[in-house]
Amino acid sequence: MAKLHVGIDVSLNANHVQFMDEAGADLASFEISNDPQGADTLIHRVLETLAAKRMDSVVVGMEATANLGWHLAHYLKQQLAHRASHLDAQIHVLNARRVARFKKGYDNLPKNDRIDAWVIADHLRFGRLPQAMTDTIQYEALQRLTRTRFHLTQTISRDKTFFLNQLFLKFRGLRQDNPFSDTFGATSLAVIQELEPEQIAAMPLEDLVALLVDKSRNRFADPEQTARELQKVARRSFRLDKVMQDPVNLSLSVTLSVIQHMESEVKRLDKAIAKLMRGVPNTLKSVKGIGPVYATGIIAEIGDIKRFRNHNALAKYGGLVWNQYQSGEYEAEETSRMRTGNTYLRYYLIQAADQVRRHDTEYAEFYRKKFDEALKHKHKRALVLTARKLVRLVFALLNTNKLYTPPERRR
């Protein structure tokens, strides 16, 4: 079966294309616009070349460059299947790091779009490619939402740290010895926004108690004790210079508004995610510790589980594999994790593993064993190894769509 290899170097406005046969001969090199008209030109030239060279299959590859190649990859898959259903057409989205390492095998290649497309085409010719694109638009839609949610929650976390740094300037005591259980709770935020430390220190105790009862809706078990602790930390706090008070208060107010707005947007995303998840089989939540957030994130990043031959392939995709270091009779006991794979999937698996080991005795015992075996970074290493164990379970549950049976019930 003669193959045409098509390497595409994707950029914002234009894409450079390289055609190559199985022997490595250059068949064509040209540029197309990154729009539907350019994609149609590419499809026409692909079909033309296949007919002229009597080829019956085509392999297309491009790097995963942000979202610049997303439309092109899906358009090619759809249109090639529609216009030439008799052809064996595969679309591969390649890891940019792997392509860069492949390129290092050539001496003194210049860096330009034409050469990059040529390297991608040659990489396709040598094989050992990732799974070809499949029709997973439902999972990709889910992935847009879960990745946006991930981005927002990470931003909220950073903004909260920034807020706490500003809070230290205004009210050192609330940053170090906060009498409230949650700095970002309603009562704590009301105190931060409405009062200065010197006002709290000088306020009659009964007035402060009344304020705390009102802002907390009478939820404090002992509001008088909380008021005393609040006055204590207020008296021990630095007094902020008058010139700094307004700028610091404004900074706190603006940052808090941004945090609260993003938290409301996360709730909007959660509703949309829940709606999409109604049509996706999911038994991951039957594992105690894997809640809806982690389950959805894992499923969105994995997509169709049939893409993976076994749990080893899934672990590699998530970057939960380790290098071997062996020479002669020596083999290292501790090795480093390979710095590849899907960052989002790895995050969700590790966070889920941290929760599962708190509820499941089997995973708790495994975590403790790996913690004791590790020579350094004990928690981190044990947790990542527990996540690797969790991959086996995730693979099995998604393949069988069965509910998880915890160790106690198995016995």
C-alpha positions, 0 to 999 in steps of 0.5 A: 500500500503506497502512502503519501506523507503530508507534513504541515507546519502550522502558523497563525496566517499560513501553513507550509506543506511538504509532500513526501513518498515512502522512500523519502523523496520530495513530491511537493512543497508549498504554502496555503492560507490557514482558512477553509480555502487553503484547506480545500487547496490542500485536499485538492492537491492531495487527491491529485498527487494520490491519483498521479502517483497511484497511491491509496493512503495518506498520512497527515501530521502537524504539531499541536501548536495551541489551537492554530491547527485545530480547525485544519485537522478536523476539516481534513478528517471530515472532508477526506472521509467525505470526498474520498471514502475509499482512501485510508486517511489518517490525521496525526497531531504530534507532540512538538517536543518529539518532533524537535527531538526527531529533528536533532537527528539531522545535522545542521538543519536550518530553522524555517517553515519549509524545513519544519514541514519536511521534518514532520513529513519525514517523521511520519514516514518513520512511523511510531506515531501517536493514535490517529485522530478519531471522532471525539468532538463530544469529548473535545467540547467537554475538554474546552469547559474543563480546561477553562475551569482549570485555568480559572481555579488556578487564577483564583488560587494565585489571586487569593495569594495576592489578596493575602499579601495585601491583607498583611499590609492592612491587618497583619493579625488577620494574616497570621492569627485569624480568629475566623476559620476562613479568611474568605468567609463572609464575616472575615471579608466584612471585617476586612472591608469595613474596618481598620485594625485601630477601629476594632481595637477601640470598639466597645466589645458589645458593639463588635459582638453585635457586628459579628453576630449580624455579619455571620447570621448568628453562626458563631458558637461563642461570638464574644470569644471571637470578638475578644480574639479579634481585638487581641490581634488588632492591638498587636498589628502594625498601623498602616500609614494614612497615605497607604490606607486608601491604595491598599483598601482599593487593591483589596477591593478590586482583587476580591471583586475579581475573585468573586466574579471568577468564582461565579463563572466557575459555577456557570461552567459547572452547570454546562459541564454537568449538562454535557456529562449526562450523555457520557457513561461514567462510573469513576464517581463510584470510587470514593474520593473521585468527585465530579470535578476530577471524574469529569477532568479525567474523562475529558482528557482521555476521551474515548478509552478505546484509543488506548491498548492498555493501562500502560498506554494510558499511563504514558499518555498521562506522563506517569512513566519512569525512565530506566537507568541501568548499565552492566550490573548496576540499576538505579533504585530511584529514577525520574519521571519522564517529563512528557504527557498530558499535563491536565490528565496528570494533574487530575489523576494525582489530585484524585489519587490524593483523595482516594488514598484517604478513603480506600484502604487498598490505596492507603496501604500502597501509599504508605508502602511507597512513602516508606520506600522513597529515599527523598521527596517521600510524599510527592513520590508516593502520591505520583506512584499511587496515581499510576496505580489509579490509572489501572482502575480508571482504565478498567472502569471506563472500559467496562463501565462497571461500578467500583467495589471497595476492598471491604466489600470484596472481602 
